[in-house]
């Protein structure tokens, strides 16, 4: 699945009892997300910017994507960087939603 394909999908609600993605599927989906890394039960990437204004504009765009998809990352915001981590807490691991949202963030950088 390519970055464009997964970014066109919409997040689906995950309930307890839904299985987390198996490691092979997670690794396969990760191939379409440049710079994202698998770390324990989450995927993460640090985005770097020229200044604080660009960083905060990106954070605000993440908030818009999160609200629209009803799927929210953990953020660590610095002056010129933002680390984004996705995991689906309701299922205790990774879901396709994590990869959908990560792909949507990658598309934000094309604007």
N, C-alpha and C positions, 0 to 999 in steps of 0.2 A: 504494500500500500504506500503510495507516495504522499509527500507533505500536502499537496493540493487535495488529494482524495480525503485524507483524514480531517483536514481543516474544514471541509464542506459538510462534515457530519455534525450532528447536534448531540449534546450530552443527554443521557437517559438516567432517570433516577436509579440509584443502587440501594438495595435494601440489605439488611443483615440476612445472611444465608446465600447471597450471591457470591459466587466464587471469584477470588482475585485471579488476575491473569497469571498463567504459568510463566516461568522464567524464559522459555523459548519464545513465546508470543511477545513478551515485553521486550526482549532483545531485538526481535524482528521489527517491531514498531519503532523502537529507538533509532533504527538505521535511517529513518526518514526525518529525524530531528537533529540537525547539525548542532554540535556543541552540548547537547543534553547528555547527562550521565545518569546511570542507574546507581543509586546509593541506598543500600538496604531495601526498604519497602517504598521507595519514592524515586521520582526522577527530578533532576535539578539542573539549573543552568544559571550562570552569572552573566548578566548583560552589562556592558560597559558603555558609558556615554561621555560626551565632551564636557558636560557641566551639570549642575544640580537641576536646572530648569528642564533639560532633556530627560533626566532621570525621573523627575516628578511627573512629567507629561506621560512617560511610559507607565508609571505606577497608576496614574488615573485611567489610562487605556486598559490596563489589566483589570481595574475595578469594573469597568464597563463590560468587558468580556465575562468576568466572573458573575456579575449580576445577570447577564443575558443567558448564560449557560447554567446558572445555579450550581456552580462548582468553583470552589475557592482555594487558591494556593496559600502557602506560607511564604511571606516575603521578608527579606532582610534588605533594607534600603540604606545605602550610603550616599555620600556626596555625588559620586560619579558612577555608581554601580547599583544594581539590584539583583539579588539572588532570588530566584523563584523555585519553589519546591512543590511538586504535586504528589499527592497520595490520596486514596479514597479511604478515609477513616472508617466509614460505615462497614467496609468489608475487610479492613485490616491489611490492605495491600494496594496494588495497582489495578485500575480499571481502564477500559478504553477511554473513559472520560478524561483521565489525566493526559493522555496523548492527544486527544481532540483539542483540549485547551492549550497545551503546549504548542501545537501546530498553529492555532489561531494567533498566539503571541508572536510566532515567527513571521506571520503575515503582517503583523503590525509594523514591523521594521521595514517593510516594502513601501509603506505609504509615504 
